[in-house]
């Protein structure tokens, strides 16, 4: 008679849990076996099976004995106290009345149960005082210390978790197999909670160098994930390769690869690799249905698969918002109108060119200098003149009523100027009552003003920095805004919506956010389209979109487009325009004109050539409050952004150096 013939794994686990509880309550072998004969058959669901009472008792006694023999007893210094084998002539323990040799004694050799399995259950059942006794006796198997440390971490006791787990890794690391991976992960999490980044870094270095292959793979996986969070995909790729080399058939490594590709929005390659891993793990007989389902989803849509894989860990508010975003996708577009501005000649006074940390997922150089540069005015008024009739957006009456209700419920004002983030003391997620109203009213998505608030709120939420969360939540809002504006202000129209009119600002900010999202998702062509539209609708270019557009043109080889853009903004103090025109002219073979333009650029921004032509140069101090036009900080940031494009043009850096020596 075999256990798997009469009970499934779920019933067997239930038997073990109840048995351990009974042993802790009454640590006496005879009394426990009596309880087992009475209780285990019903726990296994054997009452209605083909087994008779005697056979059920025999099975219950067998299981009870196996469980008792494996259970560490607190009353015995947490060591098992196995039941001694019965003599052949003794009455059988199952209560049949037969001699042992004629009853259970003729069964196959009694199976054994791992004490480590019992410990997993025991750790959930014993009180804190008993747990301390077990720890003092060093009785708990090393791999299971992770379970205790995880509990302490949830109770916000990271120091205790570190003190418990560090001794596990104090000795030789190559002896620690895959069972120690949870302890490794929890120790790293505890270091994070305590801000012990140096300790964590040293620990990771040691495990990567000295650990067993499973531990090395886990350490490299964590390193890769850290680099993904920082947006350093080159280092993330290198760490992933090391993890793959350490453990090529580890599902966690496969998941990491899909994560890395999805974070870079390399969706086609992510689909191909998901298909590869699915076939590989099927051949290996891998049975984890959740993971295999993830791979199947990733073949269809990697971004959606990543969102689904994180749902359980996500802020429930974001999960609710995701459901709402799915609903609004089917709504028809509202019909906006426009009205001429009474004072079409007015201009918004320019703020200084500032340096802000406003754009997650992009490089610091791009973030710091231009992406939220704070009402950057054009150096002359020329580019704004003759660029269309200035108007302001007018939502339909139903939308205006919605906006009135929304403003009373939403707890924050708009970002200051062209900033993307709210004031430091604003936290719209602390009391998100506004979300309840939103979930009940999908028609709120007809308002550009509300879409702007939602895009800002998502920008503020830390979890939305994950690329796939941004793709699932932020991008649909921005694309809806794009569709509304495309319908209201088509390219063939003659109206623009300047930033100087406050009612236009939500729409323009949404366009700029869409550009950022497209760059993050690797869509340069779409980003160019969005920036061109933003400049068409707001020729004064308060966001500094012209600099981003110039660099995209140059990267795409659109030199004539770059020159046309430079002509729209003469005498510009943005390095991207001044030196971008030089690069475009040189690549078009117009060196004499390039030299004349270069002379003008040097007079206004003299430090750029030195930063472009030198192979190595020290980073200057960057002022978090502002960038100095013509200063070393501006030159460094332009070098970081565009030197690779200059390097790709044969001879230009030597030419630049010759004319600026």
C-alpha positions in Angstrom: 0.0 0.0 0.0 1.5 3.3 -1.0 0.5 6.8 0.2 0.2 8.3 -3.3 -2.4 5.7 -4.1 -4.8 6.9 -1.4 -4.0 10.6 -0.8 -2.9 13.6 -2.8 -0.2 16.1 -1.8 -2.6 18.6 -0.4 -4.2 16.1 2.0 -0.8 14.9 3.0 0.4 18.4 3.9 -2.8 18.9 5.9 -2.0 15.7 7.8 1.5 16.9 8.6 0.4 20.3 9.8 -2.3 18.9 12.1 0.1 16.2 13.3 2.8 18.7 14.2 0.3 20.8 16.1 -0.9 17.7 18.0 2.7 16.7 18.9 3.5 20.2 20.2 0.3 20.0 22.3 0.9 16.4 23.6 4.5 15.3 23.0 3.8 11.6 23.9 4.2 8.9 21.2 1.5 6.6 22.3 -1.1 9.3 22.8 -0.1 10.8 19.4 -0.5 7.4 17.6 -4.0 7.0 19.2 -4.9 10.5 17.9 -3.5 9.6 14.5 -5.6 6.4 14.2 -8.7 8.4 15.1 -8.0 11.6 13.0 -5.7 10.9 10.0 -8.2 8.8 8.0 -10.7 11.7 8.0 -8.0 14.3 7.2 -7.0 12.1 4.2 -10.6 11.8 3.1 -10.5 8.0 3.4 -13.9 7.6 5.1 -15.7 7.0 1.8 -13.0 5.1 -0.1 -12.7 1.4 -0.7 -10.4 1.0 2.3 -11.9 -0.8 5.3 -11.5 0.4 8.8 -8.5 -1.9 9.5 -6.6 -0.7 6.4 -7.3 2.9 7.3 -6.0 2.4 10.8 -2.9 0.7 9.4 -2.3 3.6 7.1 -2.9 6.2 9.8 -0.4 4.4 12.2 2.2 4.2 9.4 1.9 7.9 8.6 1.7 8.9 12.3 4.9 7.0 13.0 6.8 8.5 10.1 5.7 12.0 11.1 6.6 11.5 14.8 10.0 10.1 13.9 10.8 13.2 11.9 9.5 15.8 14.2 12.1 17.8 16.3 10.7 17.9 19.9 11.1 21.0 21.9 11.1 18.8 25.0 14.1 16.9 23.6 16.4 19.9 22.6 14.6 20.0 19.3 15.9 16.5 18.3 13.5 13.7 17.0 12.8 10.8 19.3 12.0 7.9 17.0 9.7 5.2 18.1 11.6 1.9 18.6 10.7 -0.9 16.2 8.3 -3.4 17.7 9.4 -7.0 18.2 7.7 -9.4 15.7 5.6 -11.1 18.4 4.4 -7.8 20.0 0.8 -6.7 19.4 0.7 -4.4 16.4 0.6 -0.7 17.1 -2.2 -0.1 14.6 -4.7 -1.7 17.0 -5.7 -4.7 14.8 -5.1 -7.2 17.6 -2.7 -9.1 15.4 1.0 -9.8 16.0 3.2 -7.1 14.5 4.8 -9.6 12.1 1.4 -10.7 10.8 0.1 -7.1 10.4 2.1 -3.9 9.7 5.4 -5.8 10.1 4.9 -7.4 6.7 4.7 -4.0 4.9 7.5 -2.6 2.9 10.3 -0.8 4.8 8.9 2.3 6.5 9.6 5.5 4.5 11.4 8.4 6.0 10.3 12.0 6.2 12.7 14.9 6.1 13.1 16.8 9.4 13.7 19.9 7.4 10.2 19.6 6.0 8.8 19.3 9.5 10.9 22.4 10.5 9.2 24.5 7.8 5.8 23.8 9.5 7.3 23.9 13.0 8.5 27.5 12.5 5.0 28.6 11.9 3.7 26.9 15.0 6.1 27.5 17.8 6.0 30.7 19.9 8.7 33.3 19.9 10.2 32.1 23.2 10.5 28.5 21.9 12.0 29.9 18.7 14.7 31.7 20.7 15.5 28.4 22.4 15.9 26.6 19.1 18.1 29.3 17.8 20.3 29.2 20.9 20.8 25.5 20.4 21.6 26.0 16.7 18.9 23.4 16.0 17.2 25.0 12.9 18.6 23.9 9.5 20.5 26.7 7.9 18.4 27.2 4.8 15.3 27.7 6.9 16.7 30.6 8.8 15.6 32.6 5.8 12.0 32.0 6.8 12.6 33.5 10.2 14.6 36.4 8.8 11.8 37.1 6.3 9.3 37.3 9.1 11.5 39.7 11.0 11.9 41.8 7.9 8.1 42.1 7.5 8.0 43.2 11.2 10.5 45.9 10.3 13.4 44.3 12.2 16.1 44.3 9.5 18.9 44.4 12.1 17.8 41.1 13.6 17.5 39.6 10.1 21.1 40.6 9.3 22.4 39.3 12.7 20.7 35.9 12.0 21.8 35.5 8.4 25.3 36.9 8.3 26.9 33.8 10.1 25.4 31.6 7.4 27.7 33.2 4.8 30.7 33.7 7.1 32.4 30.4 6.1 33.2 28.9 2.7 30.5 29.8 0.2 31.0 27.0 -2.3 29.4 24.6 0.1 26.1 26.5 0.1 23.7 25.0 -2.5 20.5 26.4 -4.0 18.6 26.0 -0.8 20.5 29.0 0.5 19.2 31.4 -2.2 16.3 32.7 -0.2 18.7 33.5 2.7 20.9 35.4 0.3 18.1 37.4 -1.1 16.7 38.3 2.3 20.1 39.3 3.6 20.5 41.7 0.7 17.0 43.1 1.3 17.8 43.6 4.9 21.0 45.5 3.9 18.9 47.7 1.7 16.5 48.4 4.5 19.4 49.5 6.7 21.1 51.5 3.9 24.2 49.3 4.4 25.1 49.6 0.7 28.8 49.1 1.2 28.2 45.9 3.1 25.8 44.7 0.5 28.3 45.6 -2.3 31.1 43.7 -0.6 28.8 40.7 0.0 27.7 40.6 -3.6 31.3 40.8 -4.8 32.3 37.9 -2.5 29.4 35.7 -3.6 30.0 36.4 -7.3 33.6 35.4 -6.8 33.5 32.6 -4.3 29.9 31.2 -4.2 28.6 27.9 -5.5 27.2 28.2 -9.0 23.6 28.5 -7.8 24.5 31.3 -5.4 26.7 33.0 -8.0 23.8 33.0 -10.4 21.5 34.6 -7.8 24.1 37.3 -7.0 24.6 38.2 -10.6 20.8 38.3 -11.1 20.5 40.8 -8.3 23.3 42.9 -9.7 21.6 42.9 -13.1 18.3 43.9 -11.5 20.0 46.8 -9.6 21.5 48.0 -12.9 18.1 47.8 -14.6 16.6 50.0 -11.8 19.4 52.5 -12.4 18.8 52.5 -16.2 22.3 51.1 -16.8 21.5 48.5 -19.3 25.1 47.9 -20.4 26.0 46.7 -16.9 22.7 44.9 -16.5 23.5 42.9 -19.7 26.9 42.0 -18.5 25.6 40.8 -15.1 22.8 38.8 -16.8 25.4 37.1 -19.0 27.4 36.1 -15.9 24.2 34.8 -14.3 23.4 32.7 -17.4 26.9 31.3 -17.4 26.7 30.3 -13.8 23.3 28.6 -14.1 22.0 28.3 -17.6 18.8 26.3 -16.8 17.6 28.6 -13.9 14.1 29.9 -14.5 15.1 33.0 -12.6 17.8 33.8 -15.1 15.2 33.3 -17.9 12.9 35.7 -16.2 15.7 38.2 -15.8 16.4 38.1 -19.5 12.8 38.9 -20.4 12.8 41.6 -17.7 15.9 43.2 -19.2 14.6 43.1 -22.7 11.2 44.5 -21.7 12.8 47.3 -19.7 14.6 48.4 -22.9 11.3 47.8 -24.9 13.0 45.3 -27.1 9.7 43.6 -27.4 10.4 41.6 -30.6 13.5 40.0 -29.1 11.7 39.5 -25.8 9.1 37.5 -27.6 11.7 35.4 -29.4 13.6 34.6 -26.1 10.3 33.8 -24.3 9.6 31.3 -27.0 13.1 29.8 -26.7 12.8 29.5 -22.9 9.3 28.0 -23.1 10.5 25.2 -25.4 13.7 24.7 -23.3 11.8 24.3 -20.0 9.2 22.0 -21.6 12.0 19.7 -22.8 13.5 19.8 -19.3 10.1 18.8 -17.8 9.7 22.0 -15.8 6.3 21.9 -14.0 5.9 25.4 -12.6 2.6 26.4 -14.3 2.8 30.0 -13.2 6.2 30.5 -14.8 5.3 28.7 -17.9 2.1 30.8 -18.2 4.3 33.9 -17.9 6.4 32.8 -20.8 3.4 32.1 -22.9 2.0 35.6 -22.1 5.4 37.2 -22.9 5.4 35.6 -26.3 2.2 37.5 -27.0 3.0 40.8 -25.2 6.1 41.1 -23.0 5.0 44.4 -21.5 1.6 43.1 -20.5 3.3 39.9 -19.2 5.6 41.9 -17.0 2.7 43.9 -15.5 0.7 40.7 -14.8 3.8 39.2 -13.1 4.0 42.2 -10.8 0.3 42.5 -10.0 0.5 40.8 -6.6 3.4 43.1 -5.5 2.0 46.3 -6.9 0.2 49.1 -5.0 -3.5 48.1 -5.3 -4.2 51.7 -6.3 -2.2 51.1 -9.5 -4.0 47.9 -10.1 -7.3 49.7 -9.9 -6.1 52.4 -12.2 -4.9 49.8 -14.7 -8.5 48.4 -14.8 -9.8 52.0 -15.4 -7.3 52.6 -18.2 -8.6 49.4 -19.9 -12.2 50.7 -19.7 -11.4 54.2 -21.2 -9.7 52.6 -24.2 -13.1 52.0 -25.7 -14.4 55.5 -25.2 -15.0 57.8 -28.2 -12.9 60.9 -28.4 -14.4 64.2 -27.2 -14.8 67.1 -29.6 -12.7 70.1 -28.4 -12.9 73.5 -29.9 -10.6 76.5 -29.9 -11.1 80.3 -29.3 -8.8 83.1 -30.5 -6.7 84.7 -27.8 -7.7 88.3 -27.2 -4.1 89.4 -27.0 -2.3 87.3 -29.6 0.9 89.2 -29.2 1.5 88.5 -25.5 4.5 86.4 -24.6 5.2 84.4 -21.4 8.3 85.8 -19.7 11.1 83.3 -19.7 12.5 81.7 -16.6 16.3 81.0 -16.5 17.5 77.9 -18.1 17.4 75.5 -15.2 18.8 72.1 -14.3 16.3 69.7 -12.8 15.9 66.1 -12.0 12.6 65.6 -13.7 12.7 62.7 -16.1 13.0 59.0 -14.9 14.3 56.5 -17.3 16.5 58.9 -19.2 20.1 59.9 -18.8 21.0 62.5 -16.2 22.6 64.7 -18.9 19.3 64.8 -20.8 17.2 65.1 -17.6 19.3 67.8 -16.0 19.8 70.2 -18.8 16.7 70.4 -21.0 13.8 68.1 -20.5 12.2 70.4 -17.9 14.0 73.5 -18.5 11.4 75.8 -17.2 9.8 78.1 -19.7 12.8 78.4 -22.0 12.1 81.4 -24.3 13.4 81.8 -27.8 16.3 84.2 -28.1 14.5 86.4 -30.6 10.7 86.6 -31.1 11.1 85.6 -34.7 10.3 82.0 -34.5 7.0 82.6 -32.8 5.8 85.1 -35.4 3.9 84.0 -38.4 3.5 80.5 -37.0 -0.3 80.4 -36.9 -3.2 82.0 -35.2 -2.8 81.9 -31.4 -5.8 80.2 -29.7 -6.8 78.5 -26.5 -8.4 75.1 -26.2 -12.0 74.9 -25.3 -13.4 71.6 -23.9 -17.1 70.8 -24.5 -19.6 71.8 -21.9 -19.9 68.2 -20.4 -16.2 68.1 -19.9 -16.1 71.5 -18.2 -18.6 70.2 -15.7 -16.5 67.1 -15.1 -13.4 69.3 -14.6 -15.3 71.4 -12.0 -16.0 68.3 -9.9 -12.5 67.0 -10.4 -10.8 70.1 -9.2 -12.8 69.9 -6.0 -11.7 66.3 -5.4 -8.1 66.2 -6.7 -5.8 67.3 -3.9 -3.0 69.1 -5.8 -2.4 72.0 -8.1 -0.5 71.7 -11.4 3.3 71.4 -11.5 5.1 74.8 -11.4 6.0 76.2 -14.8 7.2 73.5 -17.1 8.2 71.2 -14.3 7.0 67.6 -14.6 6.8 66.9 -10.8 4.7 68.5 -8.1 5.9 70.6 -5.2 8.0 68.7 -2.6 5.2 68.7 0.0 2.5 67.5 -2.4 1.6 63.8 -2.3 -1.5 62.9 -4.2 -1.2 59.2 -3.3 -1.3 59.7 0.5 -5.1 60.3 0.5 -6.3 59.0 -2.9 -10.0 59.6 -2.5 -9.9 61.1 -5.9 -9.3 57.7 -7.3 -12.7 56.5 -6.1 -14.4 59.2 -8.2 -12.2 58.3 -11.1 -13.0 54.6 -11.0 -16.7 55.4 -11.0 -16.6 57.9 -13.9 -14.7 56.8 -17.0 -15.9 59.9 -18.8 -13.3 61.8 -16.8 -10.8 60.6 -19.4 -12.4 63.0 -21.9 -10.7 65.9 -20.2 -7.1 66.9 -21.1 -6.9 68.7 -17.8 -7.6 65.5 -15.9 -5.4 63.4 -18.1 -2.6 65.9 -17.3 -3.2 65.4 -13.5 -3.2 61.6 -13.9 0.0 61.7 -15.9 1.6 63.8 -13.2 0.2 61.6 -10.4 1.7 58.5 -12.1 5.0 60.3 -12.6 5.0 60.8 -8.8 4.3 57.2 -7.9 7.6 55.3 -7.3 6.3 52.0 -8.8 5.4 53.7 -12.1 9.1 54.2 -12.8 9.1 50.5 -13.9 9.1 50.7 -17.7 6.3 48.1 -18.1 4.1 50.0 -15.5 4.7 53.2 -17.4 3.8 51.5 -20.6 0.6 50.0 -19.2 -0.7 53.1 -17.4 1.1 56.3 -18.5 1.3 55.6 -22.2 -2.5 55.0 -22.8 -3.3 58.3 -21.2 -0.7 60.2 -23.3 -1.8 58.5 -26.5 -5.4 59.4 -25.8 -4.4 63.0 -25.3 -2.4 62.9 -28.6 -5.5 61.6 -30.4 -7.7 64.4 -29.0 -5.2 67.0 -30.0 -4.7 65.5 -33.4 -8.4 65.7 -34.0 -8.7 69.2 -32.7 -5.6 70.7 -34.2 -4.6 68.8 -37.4 -1.4 69.5 -39.2 -3.2 71.3 -42.0 -4.8 73.7 -39.6 -3.4 77.3 -38.9 -3.9 77.5 -35.2 -1.4 77.2 -32.4 -1.9 76.9 -28.6 0.8 78.9 -26.9 2.0 78.1 -23.4 1.1 81.7 -22.4 -2.5 80.7 -22.1 -2.9 78.7 -18.9 -5.7 76.6 -20.4 -3.3 75.2 -23.1 -0.7 74.0 -20.6 -2.1 70.6 -19.7 -2.2 69.7 -23.4 1.4 70.9 -24.1 2.7 69.1 -21.0 1.0 65.9 -22.1 2.7 66.2 -25.5 6.1 66.6 -23.8 5.5 63.6 -21.5 4.5 61.6 -24.6 7.9 62.4 -26.2 9.7 61.3 -23.0 7.7 58.1 -23.0 8.5 57.4 -26.6 12.2 57.9 -26.1 12.1 55.6 -23.1 10.4 53.0 -25.2 12.8 53.2 -28.0 10.6 55.0 -30.6 12.7 57.8 -32.0 10.5 58.2 -35.1 7.4 58.7 -33.0 9.3 61.0 -30.7 10.2 63.2 -33.7 6.6 63.4 -34.7 5.5 64.4 -31.2 8.2 67.0 -30.9 7.4 68.5 -34.3 3.8 68.7 -33.2 4.7 70.3 -29.9 6.8 73.0 -31.8 4.0 73.5 -34.3 1.4 74.1 -31.5 3.7 76.1 -29.3 6.3 77.8 -31.5 7.7 79.7 -28.5 9.0 76.3 -27.3 8.9 76.8 -23.5 9.9 73.1 -23.0 13.1 73.3 -25.0 11.8 70.7 -27.4 13.9 72.1 -30.2 17.1 70.8 -28.6 15.8 67.3 -28.3 14.4 67.5 -31.9 17.8 68.7 -33.2 19.6 65.8 -31.7 17.1 63.3 -32.9 17.4 64.7 -36.5 21.2 64.4 -36.3 21.1 60.9 -35.0 18.7 59.9 -37.8 20.9 61.5 -40.5 18.2 64.2 -41.2 20.7 67.0 -41.8 18.5 69.2 -43.9 15.8 69.0 -41.3 18.4 69.9 -38.7 19.4 73.0 -40.7 15.7 74.1 -41.1 15.2 73.8 -37.4 18.3 75.9 -36.7 17.1 78.6 -39.0 13.8 78.8 -37.0 15.8 79.6 -33.9 18.7 81.9 -34.8 21.1 83.0 -32.1 20.0 80.2 -29.8 21.9 79.8 -26.5 21.2 76.0 -26.4 24.3 74.2 -27.4 22.3 71.6 -29.3 21.1 74.2 -31.8 24.3 76.2 -32.2 26.6 73.2 -32.6 24.0 70.9 -34.2 23.9 73.3 -37.1 27.7 73.1 -37.5 27.6 69.3 -37.5 24.7 69.2 -40.1 26.6 71.6 -42.4 29.8 69.6 -42.2 28.1 66.4 -43.0 26.4 68.0 -46.0 29.8 69.0 -47.3 29.3 72.7 -46.7 32.5 73.2 -44.8 32.9 76.9 -45.5 29.5 77.7 -44.2 30.1 75.3 -41.3 33.2 77.3 -40.3 31.3 80.6 -40.3 28.5 79.1 -38.2 31.2 77.6 -35.9 32.8 81.0 -35.4 29.4 82.4 -34.2 28.8 79.4 -32.0 32.2 79.8 -30.4 31.6 83.5 -29.6 28.5 82.6 -27.7 29.4 79.1 -26.3 33.2 78.9 -26.3 33.7 75.8 -24.1 31.9 73.3 -26.2 34.7 72.4 -28.7 37.2 71.7 -25.9 34.8 69.2 -24.3 34.0 67.6 -27.6 37.5 67.1 -28.9 39.3 65.8 -25.8 39.3 62.0 -25.3 39.1 62.4 -21.5 38.0 65.3 -19.5 37.0 65.7 -15.8 33.3 66.3 -15.1 32.8 69.8 -13.7 30.6 70.5 -10.7 26.9 70.5 -11.7 24.7 73.0 -10.0 21.4 71.5 -9.0 19.7 74.9 -9.2 20.6 75.9 -12.7 22.9 75.5 -15.8 25.1 78.4 -17.0 24.8 79.1 -20.7 28.4 79.1 -22.0 29.7 77.4 -18.8 31.6 74.2 -18.2 28.4 72.4 -17.0 26.6 73.1 -20.3 29.6 71.9 -22.3 29.9 68.7 -20.2 26.2 67.9 -20.6 26.4 68.4 -24.4 29.5 66.2 -24.6 27.7 63.4 -22.7 24.7 63.7 -25.0 26.2 64.0 -28.4 29.9 63.2 -28.5 29.2 59.8 -29.9 27.4 61.4 -32.9 30.4 63.7 -33.6 32.8 60.8 -33.2 30.9 58.9 -35.9 31.6 61.6 -38.5 35.1 61.0 -39.9 37.5 63.9 -39.5 35.1 66.4 -37.9 36.7 66.4 -34.4 40.2 67.1 -36.0 38.6 69.8 -38.1 36.9 71.3 -35.0 40.2 71.2 -33.1 42.1 72.8 -35.9 39.7 75.8 -36.1 39.5 76.2 -32.4 43.1 75.8 -31.4 
